[in-house]
Amino acid sequence: MKRTTLIWMMMVLIIAPITVSADDGDDDAVKVVYQRDFPDVKRVHLMLNTLNNAVKYFQKNLIDYQIDVVALGPCLQYFMKDFEGTGFEAKPYLEHGGPTGEGTRSRFNSLKLLGGDNITFFACKNTMDKKDVKASQIEDNVEITPGGIIKVIDDQRDGFAYIKIQ
C-alpha cells in the first residue's frame, strides 16, 4: 500500500509542473478590440486619446493587456503610406493637425511604440481589394486580416471587449 501511494505521489509531482506551465496566463489579460470604420479625423483622434490612456493605465498598474485596432472601409486610409492608384487620396491630417500637431500617422506610430507587442493594428483585405490597395501600400506596423469585421467578431468570441468611438 505504501509503495502504491509513493508512486502516485511521484506521478503527481511530475505531472503538476507540466500542468501549471501549460497555462500561459492570458486568461487574466485585458483584451480589447477597437473597430475603426469611420473617416472622421476628430473621431480618430478621440480613439487615439482613449487608446493612449488605456495603454498608460495598464502599464502603470502592471496589467497584462492585448489591444487590437481593426481598420475597415474608409478608415483604412489611416494605415496607408502610399495612395497612388488606389480608391483613396492622401489627406493633410495624416501628417498635420490634431492635439500634437503632427497628424494621425505620427500618433499611431507613437502608440505602437508605447504599446509594443500588446497592441496590434489590422487592415481589412476586403477593403484593400475594393479600393485597389496593395499590401506594400500599408504601413509596415500593420497586419492584414482577410476581413475586418470577421476579425472583430473572432476577437469578441475570444473574449475581447468591443469598443467603437461614436
C-alpha positions as CSV (number, residue, x, y, z in Angstrom):
1,M,0.0,0.0,0.0
2,K,2.8,2.4,0.9
3,R,4.6,1.7,-2.4
4,T,1.4,2.5,-4.4
5,T,0.9,5.7,-2.5
6,L,4.5,6.7,-3.1
7,I,4.2,6.0,-6.8
8,W,1.0,8.1,-7.0
9,M,2.6,11.0,-5.2
10,M,5.7,10.9,-7.5
11,M,3.4,10.9,-10.6
12,V,1.5,13.9,-9.2
13,L,4.8,15.8,-8.5
14,I,6.0,15.0,-12.1
15,I,2.7,16.0,-13.8
16,A,1.8,19.0,-11.7
17,P,4.6,21.3,-13.1
18,I,3.6,20.4,-16.6
19,T,0.0,21.3,-16.0
20,V,1.0,24.6,-14.4
21,S,3.4,25.5,-17.2
22,A,0.8,24.7,-19.8
23,D,-1.3,27.7,-18.5
24,D,0.0,30.8,-20.4
25,G,-1.7,33.2,-18.0
26,D,-3.5,35.0,-20.9
27,D,-6.9,34.3,-19.2
28,D,-6.2,37.3,-16.9
29,A,-5.2,39.7,-19.6
30,V,-7.5,42.6,-20.5
31,K,-8.4,42.1,-24.2
32,V,-9.9,45.0,-26.2
33,V,-10.8,45.3,-29.9
34,Y,-11.4,48.7,-31.4
35,Q,-13.4,48.8,-34.7
36,R,-12.4,51.7,-37.0
37,D,-14.8,52.1,-39.9
38,F,-15.1,55.9,-39.9
39,P,-13.1,58.5,-41.8
40,D,-13.8,61.4,-39.5
41,V,-10.4,62.7,-38.2
42,K,-11.9,64.0,-34.9
43,R,-13.2,60.6,-34.1
44,V,-9.8,59.1,-35.0
45,H,-8.0,61.5,-32.6
46,L,-10.6,60.7,-29.9
47,M,-9.9,57.0,-30.4
48,L,-6.2,57.6,-30.2
49,N,-6.6,59.5,-27.0
50,T,-8.6,56.7,-25.4
51,L,-6.1,54.1,-26.6
52,N,-3.2,56.1,-25.2
53,N,-5.0,56.5,-21.9
54,A,-5.7,52.8,-21.7
55,V,-2.2,51.7,-22.5
56,K,-0.7,54.1,-20.0
57,Y,-3.1,52.9,-17.3
58,F,-2.4,49.2,-18.0
59,Q,1.3,49.8,-17.9
60,K,1.3,51.9,-14.8
61,N,-0.8,49.3,-12.9
62,L,1.2,46.3,-14.4
63,I,-1.9,44.9,-16.0
64,D,-1.4,42.5,-18.9
65,Y,-3.3,43.6,-21.9
66,Q,-3.9,43.0,-25.6
67,I,-5.5,45.7,-27.8
68,D,-6.4,45.0,-31.5
69,V,-7.3,48.0,-33.7
70,V,-9.1,46.9,-36.8
71,A,-9.4,49.3,-39.7
72,L,-12.0,48.7,-42.5
73,G,-13.9,50.7,-45.0
74,P,-13.0,54.4,-45.2
75,C,-10.8,54.2,-42.1
76,L,-8.2,52.1,-43.9
77,Q,-6.7,55.3,-45.2
78,Y,-5.1,55.9,-41.7
79,F,-3.0,52.8,-42.1
80,M,-1.7,53.6,-45.6
81,K,1.7,55.0,-46.6
82,D,1.1,55.2,-50.3
83,F,-2.1,56.2,-52.1
84,E,-1.1,56.0,-55.7
85,G,-3.6,54.1,-57.9
86,T,-6.0,53.4,-55.1
87,G,-9.5,54.5,-54.3
88,F,-8.1,56.7,-51.6
89,E,-6.3,60.0,-51.7
90,A,-3.8,61.3,-49.1
91,K,-5.3,63.7,-46.7
92,P,-3.5,66.5,-45.0
93,Y,-4.5,65.3,-41.5
94,L,-2.3,62.2,-41.9
95,E,0.8,64.4,-41.4
96,H,-0.5,67.6,-39.7
97,G,-3.0,68.6,-37.1
98,G,-4.6,67.0,-34.1
99,P,-3.6,67.6,-30.4
100,T,0.1,67.1,-31.1
101,G,0.1,68.9,-34.4
102,E,1.9,66.0,-36.1
103,G,-1.1,64.3,-37.6
104,T,-2.5,60.8,-37.2
105,R,0.4,58.9,-38.7
106,S,2.8,60.1,-36.0
107,R,0.2,59.4,-33.3
108,F,-0.4,55.8,-34.5
109,N,3.4,55.2,-34.7
110,S,3.8,56.6,-31.1
111,L,1.0,54.4,-29.9
112,K,2.6,51.3,-31.4
113,L,6.0,52.2,-29.8
114,L,4.2,52.8,-26.4
115,G,2.2,49.5,-26.5
116,G,4.7,47.3,-28.3
117,D,3.5,43.8,-28.8
118,N,0.5,44.4,-26.7
119,I,-1.2,46.5,-29.4
120,T,-1.8,45.2,-33.0
121,F,-3.1,47.2,-35.9
122,F,-5.1,45.3,-38.6
123,A,-6.1,46.4,-42.1
124,C,-9.1,44.8,-43.9
125,K,-8.1,42.9,-47.0
126,N,-11.7,43.1,-48.3
127,T,-11.5,46.9,-48.3
128,M,-8.0,46.8,-49.8
129,D,-9.3,44.7,-52.7
130,K,-12.3,47.1,-53.3
131,K,-10.1,50.2,-53.2
132,D,-7.1,48.6,-55.2
133,V,-4.7,48.9,-52.2
134,K,-1.7,46.7,-52.4
135,A,0.0,45.2,-49.2
136,S,3.1,47.3,-50.0
137,Q,0.9,50.5,-49.6
138,I,0.0,49.6,-46.0
139,E,2.2,50.9,-43.1
140,D,4.8,48.4,-42.0
141,N,3.5,48.0,-38.5
142,V,0.0,46.9,-39.7
143,E,-1.0,43.3,-40.2
144,I,-3.5,42.4,-42.9
145,T,-6.6,40.4,-41.9
146,P,-8.9,38.8,-44.6
147,G,-12.0,40.6,-43.3
148,G,-12.0,43.4,-40.8
149,I,-15.5,42.6,-39.5
150,I,-14.6,38.9,-39.2
151,K,-11.5,39.9,-37.1
152,V,-13.7,41.9,-34.8
153,I,-16.2,39.0,-34.5
154,D,-13.4,36.5,-33.8
155,D,-11.9,38.8,-31.2
156,Q,-15.2,39.1,-29.4
157,R,-15.7,35.3,-29.5
158,D,-12.2,35.1,-27.9
159,G,-13.3,37.4,-25.0
160,F,-12.2,40.8,-26.3
161,A,-14.3,43.8,-25.1
162,Y,-15.7,45.7,-28.2
163,I,-15.1,49.4,-28.4
164,K,-16.2,51.8,-31.1
165,I,-15.8,55.5,-30.8
166,Q,-19.1,57.3,-31.8
